Amino acid sequence: MERYIVQEGDNIITIARRFGVRIIDIITANDLSDATYLEPGTELIIPRQTEAPFTYHIVKKGDTLYSIAQMHNIDVDDLVAINGLKKDEYIHENQKIMVPNKNTKVYITKEGETLKSVSDNLKIPQEELISVNEQLFLLPEQMLVYKVKES
């Protein structure tokens, strides 16, 4: 979250563009009932824009789940889990396959795991797992998303 002081000539559109956030996110974060006019000197909260954890790969002729996983540097088991597929499932040209963005990893939970055990295993604070995945408890075979630091 960042703070910004409205300047003469600013409007909600120019501020949103400046920070690369959606207009609705600024309106919501500041509980603005009328965003058509912003008083110069007003302090606004600018919410952090979070990158979507996934993007899409459009299947091309000759692609396989294995080649797509290799192309995006992810494990094929993660790729099939993310997309609800089976390893031997047929994929067709122009099909959309969801793949994690750079620095996004997925973890599929196992029977008996807790937020604490997963956070300890992944070396990620529990609060981060809860925040990103909006989960307070885990079920077996549940997909969790987490970020890794660039190396």
KEFI-259428 format. One line per field, with one value per atom (N, C-alpha, C): chain; atom name; x, y, z; residue number from 1. Coordinates in Angstrom, 3 decimals, decimal comma. Layout:
<sites>
voba c(A; ...)
midren c(CA; ...)
u c(X; ...)
v c(Y; ...)
w c(Z; ...)
pase c(NUM; ...)
</sites>
This chain:
<sites>
voba c(A; A; A; A; A; A; A; A; A; A; A; A; A; A; A; A; A; A; A; A; A; A; A; A; A; A; A; A; A; A; A; A; A; A; A; A; A; A; A; A; A; A; A; A; A; A; A; A; A; A; A; A; A; A; A; A; A; A; A; A; A; A; A; A; A; A; A; A; A; A; A; A; A; A; A; A; A; A; A; A; A; A; A; A; A; A; A; A; A; A; A; A; A; A; A; A; A; A; A; A; A; A; A; A; A; A; A; A; A; A; A; A; A; A; A; A; A; A; A; A; A; A; A; A; A; A; A; A; A; A; A; A; A; A; A; A; A; A; A; A; A; A; A; A; A; A; A; A; A; A; A; A; A; A; A; A; A; A; A; A; A; A; A; A; A; A; A; A; A; A; A; A; A; A; A; A; A; A; A; A; A; A; A; A; A; A; A; A; A; A; A; A; A; A; A; A; A; A; A; A; A; A; A; A; A; A; A; A; A; A; A; A; A; A; A; A; A; A; A; A; A; A; A; A; A; A; A; A; A; A; A; A; A; A; A; A; A; A; A; A; A; A; A; A; A; A; A; A; A; A; A; A; A; A; A; A; A; A; A; A; A; A; A; A; A; A; A; A; A; A; A; A; A; A; A; A; A; A; A; A; A; A; A; A; A; A; A; A; A; A; A; A; A; A; A; A; A; A; A; A; A; A; A; A; A; A; A; A; A; A; A; A; A; A; A; A; A; A; A; A; A; A; A; A; A; A; A; A; A; A; A; A; A; A; A; A; A; A; A; A; A; A; A; A; A; A; A; A; A; A; A; A; A; A; A; A; A; A; A; A; A; A; A; A; A; A; A; A; A; A; A; A; A; A; A; A; A; A; A; A; A; A; A; A; A; A; A; A; A; A; A; A; A; A; A; A; A; A; A; A; A; A; A; A; A; A; A; A; A; A; A; A; A; A; A; A; A; A; A; A; A; A; A; A; A; A; A; A; A; A; A; A; A; A; A; A; A; A; A; A; A; A; A; A; A; A; A; A; A; A; A; A; A)
midren c(N; CA; C; N; CA; C; N; CA; C; N; CA; C; N; CA; C; N; CA; C; N; CA; C; N; CA; C; N; CA; C; N; CA; C; N; CA; C; N; CA; C; N; CA; C; N; CA; C; N; CA; C; N; CA; C; N; CA; C; N; CA; C; N; CA; C; N; CA; C; N; CA; C; N; CA; C; N; CA; C; N; CA; C; N; CA; C; N; CA; C; N; CA; C; N; CA; C; N; CA; C; N; CA; C; N; CA; C; N; CA; C; N; CA; C; N; CA; C; N; CA; C; N; CA; C; N; CA; C; N; CA; C; N; CA; C; N; CA; C; N; CA; C; N; CA; C; N; CA; C; N; CA; C; N; CA; C; N; CA; C; N; CA; C; N; CA; C; N; CA; C; N; CA; C; N; CA; C; N; CA; C; N; CA; C; N; CA; C; N; CA; C; N; CA; C; N; CA; C; N; CA; C; N; CA; C; N; CA; C; N; CA; C; N; CA; C; N; CA; C; N; CA; C; N; CA; C; N; CA; C; N; CA; C; N; CA; C; N; CA; C; N; CA; C; N; CA; C; N; CA; C; N; CA; C; N; CA; C; N; CA; C; N; CA; C; N; CA; C; N; CA; C; N; CA; C; N; CA; C; N; CA; C; N; CA; C; N; CA; C; N; CA; C; N; CA; C; N; CA; C; N; CA; C; N; CA; C; N; CA; C; N; CA; C; N; CA; C; N; CA; C; N; CA; C; N; CA; C; N; CA; C; N; CA; C; N; CA; C; N; CA; C; N; CA; C; N; CA; C; N; CA; C; N; CA; C; N; CA; C; N; CA; C; N; CA; C; N; CA; C; N; CA; C; N; CA; C; N; CA; C; N; CA; C; N; CA; C; N; CA; C; N; CA; C; N; CA; C; N; CA; C; N; CA; C; N; CA; C; N; CA; C; N; CA; C; N; CA; C; N; CA; C; N; CA; C; N; CA; C; N; CA; C; N; CA; C; N; CA; C; N; CA; C; N; CA; C; N; CA; C; N; CA; C; N; CA; C; N; CA; C; N; CA; C; N; CA; C; N; CA; C; N; CA; C; N; CA; C; N; CA; C; N; CA; C; N; CA; C; N; CA; C; N; CA; C; N; CA; C; N; CA; C; N; CA; C; N; CA; C; N; CA; C; N; CA; C; N; CA; C; N; CA; C; N; CA; C)
u c(0,845; 0,000; 0,898; 0,460; 1,214; 0,248; 0,757; -0,074; 0,297; -0,717; -0,503; -1,343; -0,746; -1,453; -1,936; -3,254; -3,853; -3,294; -2,848; -2,302; -3,328; -3,145; -3,994; -3,952; -5,109; -5,187; -5,300; -5,090; -5,243; -6,710; -6,931; -8,254; -8,033; -9,094; -8,995; -8,334; -8,577; -8,014; -6,501; -6,048; -4,598; -3,843; -4,465; -3,817; -3,729; -4,812; -4,817; -3,753; -3,648; -2,641; -1,229; -1,033; 0,296; 0,801; -0,103; 0,305; 0,036; -0,591; -0,866; -1,863; -2,872; -3,912; -5,267; -6,231; -7,585; -8,260; -9,073; -9,813; -10,661; -11,349; -12,235; -11,451; -10,192; -9,382; -9,056; -8,804; -8,562; -9,845; -10,959; -12,254; -12,573; -12,400; -12,708; -11,772; -10,472; -9,489; -9,717; -10,312; -10,501; -11,951; -12,827; -14,254; -14,789; -14,446; -14,867; -16,297; -17,171; -18,546; -18,665; -17,775; -17,766; -16,319; -15,941; -14,567; -14,429; -15,519; -15,444; -14,625; -14,548; -13,724; -12,911; -11,606; -10,727; -10,114; -10,281; -9,777; -8,258; -7,545; -6,088; -5,734; -4,698; -4,291; -4,868; -5,851; -6,448; -5,451; -5,306; -4,415; -5,200; -4,685; -5,312; -4,419; -5,060; -4,360; -4,350; -3,169; -3,040; -2,715; -3,686; -3,435; -2,361; -1,613; -0,600; -1,309; -0,791; -1,337; -0,603; -1,341; -0,695; -0,774; 0,304; 0,366; -0,454; -1,198; -1,955; -0,975; -1,312; -0,362; -0,248; -1,234; -1,235; -1,414; -0,949; -1,187; -1,621; -1,862; -2,303; -1,299; -1,170; -0,409; -1,457; -1,415; -2,329; -1,619; -2,247; -1,643; -1,468; -0,252; 0,070; 0,233; 0,145; 0,312; 1,634; 1,594; 2,794; 3,061; 2,366; 2,550; 2,032; 2,717; 2,254; 2,294; 1,669; 1,741; 3,188; 3,963; 5,375; 6,163; 5,922; 6,670; 6,250; 4,974; 4,493; 5,109; 5,130; 5,741; 7,211; 7,927; 9,344; 9,536; 8,692; 8,772; 8,598; 7,740; 7,443; 8,188; 9,114; 9,976; 9,179; 8,169; 7,389; 7,285; 6,947; 6,783; 5,472; 5,495; 4,292; 3,171; 3,518; 2,487; 1,759; 2,516; 1,891; 1,002; 1,480; 0,715; -0,627; -0,610; -1,874; -2,788; -2,217; -3,027; -3,685; -2,925; -3,456; -4,647; -4,570; -5,588; -6,634; -6,533; -7,515; -7,462; -6,262; -6,080; -5,407; -5,281; -4,493; -3,287; -2,188; -0,953; -1,144; -2,000; -2,174; -3,353; -3,909; -5,070; -4,670; -5,542; -5,307; -5,541; -4,611; -4,834; -4,893; -5,662; -5,864; -5,394; -5,138; -4,670; -5,637; -5,103; -5,838; -6,463; -6,231; -6,717; -5,901; -6,568; -5,875; -5,428; -4,144; -3,578; -3,041; -3,493; -3,054; -1,669; -0,756; 0,610; 0,964; 1,752; 2,143; 3,080; 2,913; 3,830; 5,176; 6,166; 7,516; 7,450; 8,200; 8,299; 7,040; 6,070; 4,890; 5,053; 4,842; 4,922; 3,593; 3,332; 2,130; 2,543; 1,706; 1,935; 0,603; 0,594; -0,609; -0,520; -1,519; -1,482; -1,719; -1,225; -1,382; -2,211; -2,737; -3,542; -2,786; -3,455; -2,882; -2,045; -1,795; -0,994; -1,810; -1,097; -1,708; -1,030; -1,621; -0,975; 0,427; 0,567; 1,872; 2,869; 2,486; 3,432; 3,812; 2,848; 3,144; 4,025; 3,701; 4,511; 5,931; 6,074; 7,415; 8,176; 7,495; 8,100; 8,545; 7,688; 7,994; 8,813; 8,994; 9,716; 9,059; 7,724; 6,904; 6,043; 5,894; 5,028; 3,594; 2,972; 1,584; 0,681; 0,931; 0,102; 0,113; 1,268; 1,373; 0,549; 0,621; -0,187; -1,680; -2,072; -3,489; -3,925; -3,119; -3,457; -3,578; -2,597; -2,580; -3,665; -3,899; -4,829; -6,197; -6,340; -7,597; -8,098; -7,169; -7,485; -7,080; -7,956; -7,626; -7,361; -7,849; -7,593; -7,393; -6,795; -6,429; -7,185; -7,374; -7,939; -6,899; -6,944; -6,005; -6,197; -5,103; -5,084; -5,585; -5,416; -5,766; -4,544; -4,768; -3,659; -3,446; -2,195; -1,803; -0,828; -0,947; -0,060; 0,847; 2,116; 3,014; 4,080; 4,677; 5,731; 7,091; 8,057; 9,431; 10,232; 11,249; 12,111; 12,968; 13,218; 14,101; 15,508; 16,161; 17,532; 18,537)
v c(-1,164; 0,000; 1,237; 2,232; 3,467; 4,627; 5,743; 6,937; 7,962; 8,706; 9,726; 10,950; 12,130; 13,389; 13,897; 14,086; 14,558; 15,939; 16,101; 17,365; 18,064; 19,355; 20,125; 19,460; 19,243; 18,630; 17,112; 16,487; 15,030; 14,638; 13,462; 12,839; 11,347; 10,647; 9,230; 8,408; 8,781; 8,034; 8,235; 9,484; 9,737; 9,108; 9,123; 8,517; 7,001; 6,390; 4,939; 4,545; 5,308; 5,016; 5,193; 6,256; 6,537; 5,370; 4,757; 3,678; 2,291; 2,217; 0,928; 0,087; 0,747; 0,028; 0,331; -0,482; -0,270; 0,873; 1,631; 2,740; 2,234; 1,123; 0,590; 0,256; -0,161; -0,493; 0,755; 1,879; 3,134; 3,595; 3,524; 3,934; 3,103; 1,810; 0,907; 1,146; 1,268; 1,444; 2,743; 3,731; 5,040; 5,343; 4,367; 4,527; 5,824; 6,033; 7,248; 7,092; 7,999; 7,951; 8,711; 9,695; 10,454; 10,621; 9,881; 9,933; 10,838; 11,551; 12,419; 13,674; 14,084; 15,236; 14,896; 15,068; 14,832; 16,162; 16,513; 17,770; 17,717; 18,690; 18,734; 18,765; 18,024; 17,928; 16,720; 16,077; 14,878; 13,732; 13,008; 11,852; 10,607; 9,888; 8,645; 7,461; 6,355; 5,084; 4,430; 4,065; 3,376; 1,913; 1,021; -0,392; -0,985; -1,908; -2,611; -3,463; -3,421; -4,253; -5,584; -6,646; -7,945; -8,589; -9,175; -9,852; -11,130; -11,392; -12,638; -13,802; -14,835; -15,940; -16,825; -16,742; -17,630; -16,855; -17,468; -16,982; -18,202; -18,013; -19,135; -19,441; -20,719; -21,206; -21,733; -21,251; -21,753; -22,907; -24,067; -25,281; -25,147; -25,468; -25,470; -26,916; -27,112; -28,456; -29,039; -30,255; -30,934; -30,754; -29,803; -29,618; -30,828; -31,140; -32,156; -31,526; -32,157; -31,641; -31,600; -32,583; -32,630; -31,480; -31,211; -30,133; -28,764; -28,599; -27,335; -27,126; -28,179; -28,088; -27,707; -28,350; -28,055; -26,615; -26,176; -24,830; -23,759; -24,045; -23,079; -23,397; -24,340; -24,692; -25,073; -25,922; -26,423; -27,938; -28,547; -29,991; -30,371; -31,424; -31,844; -32,218; -32,758; -33,093; -31,831; -30,740; -29,467; -28,952; -29,056; -28,583; -29,307; -30,625; -31,364; -31,057; -30,879; -30,555; -29,185; -28,197; -26,846; -26,858; -27,694; -27,699; -28,794; -29,577; -30,642; -31,702; -31,982; -32,961; -34,216; -35,220; -36,413; -36,368; -37,000; -36,962; -37,492; -38,489; -39,092; -38,495; -37,402; -36,793; -36,109; -36,235; -35,614; -34,105; -33,316; -31,872; -31,526; -30,517; -30,205; -28,795; -28,572; -27,291; -26,181; -25,034; -23,848; -23,990; -25,115; -25,277; -24,363; -23,772; -22,926; -23,773; -23,714; -24,420; -23,363; -23,404; -22,442; -22,834; -21,843; -22,067; -20,965; -21,304; -20,278; -19,247; -18,001; -16,938; -17,137; -16,387; -16,445; -16,182; -16,916; -16,822; -17,291; -17,856; -18,430; -19,943; -20,519; -21,974; -22,474; -23,737; -24,361; -25,525; -25,803; -26,923; -27,637; -28,928; -29,735; -30,405; -30,139; -30,640; -32,147; -32,710; -34,149; -34,355; -35,535; -35,906; -35,572; -34,913; -34,643; -33,381; -32,704; -31,491; -30,338; -29,443; -28,246; -27,028; -25,858; -24,631; -24,512; -24,862; -24,762; -25,709; -26,962; -27,915; -27,519; -27,018; -26,592; -25,349; -24,376; -23,154; -23,459; -24,382; -24,785; -25,468; -26,355; -27,093; -26,148; -25,169; -24,249; -23,041; -22,924; -21,784; -20,457; -20,431; -19,257; -18,991; -17,743; -17,451; -17,910; -18,451; -18,897; -17,772; -16,556; -15,405; -15,178; -15,412; -15,237; -16,294; -17,539; -18,595; -18,297; -17,841; -17,522; -16,378; -15,338; -14,148; -14,455; -15,128; -15,397; -16,398; -17,398; -18,475; -18,343; -17,379; -17,158; -18,461; -19,157; -20,428; -20,390; -20,881; -20,999; -22,442; -23,370; -24,790; -25,478; -26,658; -27,355; -28,667; -29,032; -30,328; -31,063; -32,396; -33,138; -32,777; -32,734; -32,443; -31,041; -30,128; -28,731; -28,020; -27,155; -26,428; -25,113; -24,895; -23,632; -22,940; -21,633; -20,834; -20,031; -19,908; -19,085; -18,499; -17,404; -16,730; -17,146; -17,208; -17,434; -16,205; -15,934; -14,781; -15,078; -14,047; -14,209; -14,519; -15,420; -15,758; -15,221)
w c(0,000; 0,000; 0,000; -0,742; -0,872; -0,657; -0,253; -0,069; -1,134; -1,582; -2,610; -2,272; -2,418; -2,202; -3,563; -3,673; -4,920; -5,253; -6,520; -7,014; -7,904; -8,090; -8,998; -10,376; -10,984; -12,312; -12,290; -11,127; -11,023; -11,133; -11,648; -11,564; -11,336; -11,058; -10,687; -11,803; -13,052; -14,182; -14,258; -14,150; -14,248; -13,078; -11,899; -10,730; -10,903; -11,357; -11,575; -12,606; -13,683; -14,709; -14,160; -13,382; -12,823; -11,993; -11,212; -10,318; -10,880; -12,050; -12,669; -11,890; -11,325; -10,579; -11,193; -10,851; -11,365; -10,606; -11,315; -10,713; -9,547; -9,744; -8,698; -7,434; -7,585; -6,409; -5,591; -6,272; -5,551; -4,868; -5,584; -5,012; -3,779; -3,870; -2,756; -1,575; -1,834; -0,755; 0,015; -0,654; -0,024; 0,302; 0,062; 0,349; -0,269; -1,545; -2,239; -2,749; -2,328; -2,820; -4,141; -4,361; -5,599; -6,056; -7,074; -7,561; -8,774; -9,134; -10,300; -10,026; -8,773; -8,419; -7,178; -7,277; -6,135; -5,723; -4,476; -3,926; -3,822; -4,436; -4,269; -2,784; -2,424; -1,024; -0,302; -0,907; -0,319; -0,376; 0,725; 0,751; 0,352; -0,640; -1,094; -0,759; -0,455; -0,305; -1,679; -2,146; -3,428; -3,113; -3,368; -3,046; -3,950; -3,378; -4,180; -5,206; -6,400; -7,460; -7,415; -7,248; -7,218; -8,598; -8,989; -10,274; -10,193; -11,231; -11,284; -11,218; -10,463; -10,325; -11,577; -12,473; -13,634; -14,928; -15,997; -17,354; -18,169; -19,454; -20,284; -21,381; -21,652; -22,800; -23,783; -25,013; -26,044; -26,758; -26,697; -27,254; -28,764; -29,213; -30,639; -31,101; -32,388; -32,950; -32,474; -31,931; -31,458; -29,969; -29,328; -27,887; -27,119; -26,035; -25,097; -23,709; -22,753; -21,388; -20,910; -21,309; -20,914; -21,546; -22,842; -23,506; -22,962; -22,645; -22,069; -20,687; -19,878; -18,545; -18,664; -19,577; -19,768; -20,251; -21,181; -21,740; -20,654; -19,677; -18,614; -17,312; -17,397; -16,262; -15,007; -15,203; -14,074; -14,173; -13,078; -13,019; -13,714; -14,509; -15,228; -14,265; -13,081; -12,093; -11,619; -11,450; -11,073; -12,199; -13,437; -14,587; -14,698; -14,553; -14,660; -13,473; -12,291; -11,107; -11,257; -11,721; -11,911; -12,860; -13,880; -14,928; -14,779; -13,702; -13,493; -14,580; -15,064; -16,135; -15,601; -16,485; -16,195; -17,121; -16,692; -17,487; -18,906; -19,058; -20,378; -21,146; -20,619; -21,267; -22,573; -23,557; -24,849; -24,734; -25,269; -25,368; -26,848; -27,181; -28,587; -28,927; -30,195; -30,684; -30,266; -29,839; -29,386; -27,995; -27,318; -25,948; -25,032; -24,048; -23,076; -21,898; -21,605; -20,453; -19,495; -18,263; -17,263; -16,761; -16,739; -16,247; -15,250; -14,230; -13,254; -13,874; -13,460; -13,873; -13,210; -13,668; -13,108; -11,605; -10,860; -9,397; -8,663; -9,380; -8,743; -8,731; -7,588; -7,443; -6,902; -7,128; -6,579; -5,694; -4,729; -3,824; -3,668; -3,846; -3,680; -2,313; -1,481; -0,106; -0,045; 1,045; 1,289; 2,558; 2,693; 3,871; 5,156; 6,080; 7,400; 7,489; 6,371; 6,440; 7,015; 7,679; 8,255; 7,640; 7,853; 7,383; 7,959; 9,232; 9,885; 9,227; 9,013; 8,433; 7,000; 6,230; 4,861; 4,876; 5,733; 5,779; 6,242; 7,198; 7,636; 6,496; 5,785; 4,677; 3,549; 3,217; 2,123; 2,575; 3,896; 4,487; 4,107; 4,256; 3,965; 5,187; 5,608; 6,762; 6,514; 7,560; 7,452; 6,961; 7,451; 7,093; 5,583; 4,953; 3,507; 2,773; 3,227; 2,611; 2,755; 3,937; 4,188; 3,290; 3,221; 2,444; 0,954; 0,407; -1,029; -1,429; -0,586; -0,946; -0,298; 0,605; 1,326; 1,962; 2,610; 3,258; 4,716; 5,584; 7,003; 7,391; 6,580; 6,832; 5,491; 5,550; 4,319; 4,166; 2,923; 2,561; 1,728; 1,721; 0,874; -0,597; -1,342; -2,776; -3,111; -2,164; -2,398; -2,970; -3,949; -4,554; -3,816; -3,389; -2,784; -3,718; -3,801; -4,635; -3,703; -4,079; -3,283; -4,198; -3,752; -4,509; -3,967; -4,856; -4,445; -4,828; -4,077; -4,343; -5,557; -6,368; -7,533; -7,055; -7,770; -7,385; -8,357)
pase c(1; 1; 1; 2; 2; 2; 3; 3; 3; 4; 4; 4; 5; 5; 5; 6; 6; 6; 7; 7; 7; 8; 8; 8; 9; 9; 9; 10; 10; 10; 11; 11; 11; 12; 12; 12; 13; 13; 13; 14; 14; 14; 15; 15; 15; 16; 16; 16; 17; 17; 17; 18; 18; 18; 19; 19; 19; 20; 20; 20; 21; 21; 21; 22; 22; 22; 23; 23; 23; 24; 24; 24; 25; 25; 25; 26; 26; 26; 27; 27; 27; 28; 28; 28; 29; 29; 29; 30; 30; 30; 31; 31; 31; 32; 32; 32; 33; 33; 33; 34; 34; 34; 35; 35; 35; 36; 36; 36; 37; 37; 37; 38; 38; 38; 39; 39; 39; 40; 40; 40; 41; 41; 41; 42; 42; 42; 43; 43; 43; 44; 44; 44; 45; 45; 45; 46; 46; 46; 47; 47; 47; 48; 48; 48; 49; 49; 49; 50; 50; 50; 51; 51; 51; 52; 52; 52; 53; 53; 53; 54; 54; 54; 55; 55; 55; 56; 56; 56; 57; 57; 57; 58; 58; 58; 59; 59; 59; 60; 60; 60; 61; 61; 61; 62; 62; 62; 63; 63; 63; 64; 64; 64; 65; 65; 65; 66; 66; 66; 67; 67; 67; 68; 68; 68; 69; 69; 69; 70; 70; 70; 71; 71; 71; 72; 72; 72; 73; 73; 73; 74; 74; 74; 75; 75; 75; 76; 76; 76; 77; 77; 77; 78; 78; 78; 79; 79; 79; 80; 80; 80; 81; 81; 81; 82; 82; 82; 83; 83; 83; 84; 84; 84; 85; 85; 85; 86; 86; 86; 87; 87; 87; 88; 88; 88; 89; 89; 89; 90; 90; 90; 91; 91; 91; 92; 92; 92; 93; 93; 93; 94; 94; 94; 95; 95; 95; 96; 96; 96; 97; 97; 97; 98; 98; 98; 99; 99; 99; 100; 100; 100; 101; 101; 101; 102; 102; 102; 103; 103; 103; 104; 104; 104; 105; 105; 105; 106; 106; 106; 107; 107; 107; 108; 108; 108; 109; 109; 109; 110; 110; 110; 111; 111; 111; 112; 112; 112; 113; 113; 113; 114; 114; 114; 115; 115; 115; 116; 116; 116; 117; 117; 117; 118; 118; 118; 119; 119; 119; 120; 120; 120; 121; 121; 121; 122; 122; 122; 123; 123; 123; 124; 124; 124; 125; 125; 125; 126; 126; 126; 127; 127; 127; 128; 128; 128; 129; 129; 129; 130; 130; 130; 131; 131; 131; 132; 132; 132; 133; 133; 133; 134; 134; 134; 135; 135; 135; 136; 136; 136; 137; 137; 137; 138; 138; 138; 139; 139; 139; 140; 140; 140; 141; 141; 141; 142; 142; 142; 143; 143; 143; 144; 144; 144; 145; 145; 145; 146; 146; 146; 147; 147; 147; 148; 148; 148; 149; 149; 149; 150; 150; 150; 151; 151; 151)
</sites>
